[in-house]
Amino acid sequence: MIAASAAMPSLPQSGNLVPFGEGNLEAASFVDDPPQAIRYDATAVSNQPAAPIFGMETEPAAGEVAAKWRAVETDIDREQQILSRCRAGEACPSIAKELLDIVAEGAGRSGRARVGLINRAVDLAITPTSDEAQWGVADHWSPPFETLQSHRGDCEDYAIVKYVALLQAGLPHDDVKIVILRNILPREDHAAVAARVDGQWLILDNRRLALVRDTEMIGSIPRFVLDEDGARRFVLPNRAAQEPSAGRSSPVGLVRTAWPSV
């Protein structure tokens, strides 16, 4: 369950985040790298294997998170079949058209621009609302059509819509993931999307308009990654290590939601 105030797009907080102006939403939707840096990155990607998200290995996961993901995946598969029929010119429900309109925000664009514009479109389409307020339960995962029907949701609802929208926009399945992160202060969990662009993983967080590279996030620990292959758990380099204290930096970002413990 995400606190509504925390889910609103906001100015970047302290850390290695990309600054942006309040009046330029489109520019704030993606990382602005100098052209020279982009050319260098493209060359590096062509010669080296892609790095895993947050530079961490994963292993298969079970438990409540995996079960909830399997359940929502069934709904996602059904909705993607409807979207395919819409694209084929068959009868198309209005809610499916709304999702395709979000996908169309990235039409004619590629790379960071395409990802950033779709990220912004999803953030603007949903009003942050806790599961308690909307559903009367602590934790409810909605498929995209359900979220867009009410235009309300918390962090995992934003993430699920972005995940499907990016796949519909043509990003390969291997390049789009949902990640669950453990925030250090306050001690809470949060969901976001990771999209690989030019060999770099960008984190799409409904709390910010700017995209942040996985290597630049601070203050959280990666917990799970979700995709078409199911749920996997990030493996800490030292399994015996405890979460870092407030005075130590660690991989990743911040937010508020109540995910089931596993």
N, C-alpha and C positions, 0 to 999 in steps of 0.2 A: 504494500500500500504506500504510495508516494504522497508526500505532503503537497498540496496544491501549489503553495507558494514556491516550493523548491523545484517544481517541474516546469515553471514558466521559463521561456528563453530569457537569458539575462546576460549582463556584461560579464566578460571573462573574469575569473577570480585570479588570485595570485598563483604563480607557477609559470611554466613555459607555455603560455597560451598565446594565440595570435590575436593582437589587438584589432578592434574594428570600431567604426563610427556608428552611432545609433541610427543615422539616417540612411545607411546603405546596407540594407538587408542582403541583397544579392551578393555583394562583395564579401560580406561576412560569412557567407555560406560555405566558403571553401578556403583552404590554406593558400595564401599568396606566396609562392616561392619565386625567387628571381628566375628569369628564363635560363640563365647559365646553370643554376642549380638543377633545374628540371632536366636539362640535356645531360648533365652528369649522372643524375639518378637513372635515367633511361638506359644509359650505357652500362651502368653497374648492374642493373637488373638483367640485362641480356647475357651477362657473363657469370652471374652468381645465382644459386638457388634462392628462391624467395624465403625470407625469414618467417618463422612462425609468429603468431600474434603475441606481443609482449616478449618475444624471444623465449617463450616457455613451451615445454612439451606438455602433452595431454594424455589422459588415459580414459577408457570408457567409464561412465558414471551411471549409477542406479539411484534409487530413492525418489523422493517427491518431485524434485526438479525434472528428472528424466520422464517421470510419468505425466506431469503436466505438459511437457513439451510434446510427448507422443500424442496426447489428446488434442492439442491445438494444431499439430501437424495434419491430423485427419481433416480438420475443418479447412486448413490452408489448401490442401490438395483439392478438396471439393470446390473451393472458391476459384482456384486457378483454372479448373476445368471450365467454369462459367466465364472467366475472363478470356479463355481461348475461343469459346463460342462467340463472345462479343467481337473479338478481333476478326472472326470469320464472317461477320455480318449477320449473325443470327440474333434473335431477340435478346436484348441486353437489359438487365435490371438497372434501375437508376443508381443503386449503390455501387454496382460494378463500374458504371460509367464514371462515377466520382473517383474511384481508385485509378481508373485509366487516365482521368484528367490530371491526377497527381503525377502519374508516370510521364505524361506528356510534357510536364514542366521541364524535363530534361531532354526533350526531343531536339535533335540537331546539335546537341552538345556531347562532349566526351570527357573522360578523365574527371578531374576534381570539379569542373563546372557542372557536369551532369549529376554527380553525387550530391554536390552542395545544393543545387536547386531542388532536387527531390527531397532532400533532408529538410529544407526550409518549408516546402509545401506541406509536408506531413506535420511539422511543428505548428504551422498556422491553422491546420485543419482540425486540431484536437484541443479541447480545453482541459487542462490538468485537473483530474478529479480522483480522489482516493477510491479504492474498491469498497471501503466501508460506506462511503457516501452514495456510490452508484449502485452497488449490489448488496450491501448489507452484510458482507463477508470480509474477512481479513485479506484474502488473496484470490483473485479471479483473473484468468488469462483469457483475453478475447481475441478471436480471429479478426482479420482486417474489416470485414463487412460489419461485424457487430460494433466495432469501435467507431467506424465512420457513420453508422446509423445514428448513434447518439452524439457523435463528435465530442466524446469525453473519454478519458482514460488516464492510467498512470504509466509509469516508465516502461513496463514490459509491453503495454498496448502500443505506445509510440514505436517501440523497437520492432514489434511484429509487423506493423504496417510498413515501416521502412524496409524491413527485410524482404517482404513480398514485392513492394514497389521497385526496389532495385533489381530484383530478379526479373520482373516484368520489363524493366528498362533495358535488359540485355546483359547485365553483369553475370559472369559465370558463377555457378553455384560455389565453386571453391573460393571465390573472392568476396562472399557475403556471409557474415556470421552474426549471431546474437551473442553478446558476452554479458555475464553476470559478474559484478565487481563487489568486493567487500570494502566499504569505506572505513577509514580508521577513526576519524573524528568528525561527527559522532559515529559510533559503531553501527553501521547500517549497510544494507545491500542495495544494489541498483542495476538496472538493465540498460544496455545501449547496443548499438550496431557497430560492427567493424567491417569496413569495406576496403579492399585492396585496390589501390590505384597506382600505376607505375611502380609496382613492387613494394609500395609502402602501405601499411595498414593505417587507415584513418578512423577515428572514433566519432560516431554520430550520436551525440548526447542531446536529449530534448531540453536540457538545462541551458545550453549555449547555442548561439547561432554559428559560431566558428567551429570548423572541424579541427581536431587535434590529433597528431600522430600518436600511436600507441607508445612510442619511446619517450614522449614528452609529458605524459600524464603522471601526476604525483598524488600521493595521499590515499591510495586504495590498493587492494590486492585482487588480482584476477581469480575468480572461483570456477566458473563454468563457461563453456562455449557450446552453442546450439546451432545445428544446421541440418541439412537433409540426411546426414548420417547419424543423427541422434544427439545425445548429450555426452559431452566429455568434460572431465575435470582437469583443471590446470594443475601441474605437478610442480610444487615448489622445489627449488634446487636442494634445500635441506628440509626434509619432511619434518624433522624434529624442531625446526625453528618456529618461534612464536611470532605473532603479528608484531610489527615494529612499533616502538613507542612513538609518541607524538613528536619527539625531537629528531626522529630519523626519517629520511625520505624513503619511499618505496614505490614500486610501479603503480601508476594509474590514478583515477579521478574521484568524485564525491556525489552523494545524494541520499534519498530516503525512500525505502519501501520495505515491506515485510515479506521476505521470501521464506519458504519452508526450510528449516535446517535439515541437512542431510549428512 
